[in-house]
Amino acid sequence: YSTSMFSLCVMPYVMVKSGVGFDNLALQIAFCSIVGFFTFVTPIVLHLVTKGYVVRLYHAQETDTYTAITYNAFLAEKKTAFHQRDVRIPGVSKMFTTFYARSKSMLVNPMLFSNPQDFSHLMGYDKPFTFDLEELKDSEHNK
């Protein structure tokens, strides 16, 4: 948001110094449209890209629930509570998604976990797994 405010404050100065403010009306409209577009669209695009970035993650061991703190468009903290069984890892790696909690995409940095086992537990990597396709089909059929 600071870059948008800076752009709005500097725009009249740039128009006067560049001569755009005095020459051609069509050029002035084009210039203001381009600067205005980037002034207001850039924060929106940045929010859409980073809205799932988890800034803090809390874990309650007794209930095995997590609380993820993200920011909304107005930079207010938003809490999302979920259970470990609600975590779903996408089948195909996505650029800004580490996992889905319920249906909300979340992006965490695994390097920021002080204990790597915490990340493994969050992602469900500590659960037993099998390579037997029959067991996988049975478990999907039972769901």
Sequence and secondary structure as in RCSB ss.txt:
>XXXX:A:sequence
YSTSMFSLCVMPYVMVKSGVGFDNLALQIAFCSIVGFFTFVTPIVLHLVTKGYVVRLYHAQETDTYTAITYNAFL
AEKKTAFHQRDVRIPGVSKMFTTFYARSKSMLVNPMLFSNPQDFSHLMGYDKPFTFDLEELKDSEHNK
>XXXX:A:secstr
 HHHHHHHHHHHHHHHHHTTTTS HHHHHHHHHHHHHHHHHHHHHHHHHHTTB SEEEEETTTTEEEEEEE TTS
 EEEEEEEGGGEE  SS BTTBSEEETTEEEB  GGG SSHHHHHHHHTTTS     HHHHHHHHHH 
